[in-house]
Amino acid sequence: MKILRLTTSNDVVQAGPGSRLDWIQRLAAERFGEPVEIVVKPVWPDSRLPAAAERWIAQEQPDIVWMLVQSFWYEYLSVPKKLERRFGRVGKAASTAGFRAADVPWLSRNALFRGGRRLLQRTVGGDPHFGVTELYEAVEGVARASLRDEGRQFVAWGPFSYTSYAYTEGQERAALAWRSDLIRRIRALSDELHFLFEAPDKPYWQTESAMTMHSDHFHFAMEEQRRLAEREVEALAGIWDLQRKEPLEESIQG
């Protein structure tokens, strides 16, 4: 089994034994009795993603294209992004500086830096990186590119929304509305194109225990990786059973 995994930094912030990808490969190989190869592509769901996915599919010829859909993309309110959109070139310079600062490991883990960022998000506010329509179009483009080959499966995994990025009641209401709208659209697409889409109606931060976080307070800690992997392997098992059932039915009918 070969999986093209369109994913986020949560998959690559930790690597090797005990990582999420390591658990998926080990648990799936034990479950299915064959090796599982995962090709990882961290993605940013802008308008270029469907064409990039199409190239990767042609190169890798995967059995499954697995796309993780993250609430961060449309719920996290970025102060630099707001400055960029509101103030043109000057805002772009401030935005670039802000993003670079957040990417510096020692700074992103600094309590003072994180506290200042939260204060700005609560008072100044921010803009999401993507609107619901932009994100839906990226998912749709990747889904259609993946399913041009009838033997290939596509999975849209999430949003699960383990974390609430809201700092005010108004931000929370907006995030829940955006989430519901995105899930409704992807669910309708999955019904049309017949692919697996998994996302809970309520965000997990409302219904599940809190996730243990990495030291940067943005990514999941290593101890969460097996739990995340087990859920995905259960979904893979459903696809595996379906793939084995279809050739059997065809041979019986023939």
Secondary structure as GFF3:
##gff-version 3
##sequence-region A 1 254
A	DSSP	beta_strand	2	7	.	.	.	ID=ss1
A	DSSP	alpha_helix	9	12	.	.	.	ID=ss2
A	DSSP	alpha_helix	20	32	.	.	.	ID=ss3
A	DSSP	beta_strand	37	42	.	.	.	ID=ss4
A	DSSP	alpha_helix	49	60	.	.	.	ID=ss5
A	DSSP	beta_strand	64	68	.	.	.	ID=ss6
A	DSSP	alpha_helix	72	75	.	.	.	ID=ss7
A	DSSP	alpha_helix	79	102	.	.	.	ID=ss8
A	DSSP	alpha_helix	105	108	.	.	.	ID=ss9
A	DSSP	alpha_helix	111	123	.	.	.	ID=ss10
A	DSSP	alpha_helix	132	146	.	.	.	ID=ss11
A	DSSP	beta_strand	153	157	.	.	.	ID=ss12
A	DSSP	alpha_helix	169	193	.	.	.	ID=ss13
A	DSSP	beta_strand	196	198	.	.	.	ID=ss14
A	DSSP	alpha_helix	204	207	.	.	.	ID=ss15
A	DSSP	three_ten_helix	222	224	.	.	.	ID=ss16
A	DSSP	alpha_helix	225	253	.	.	.	ID=ss17
###
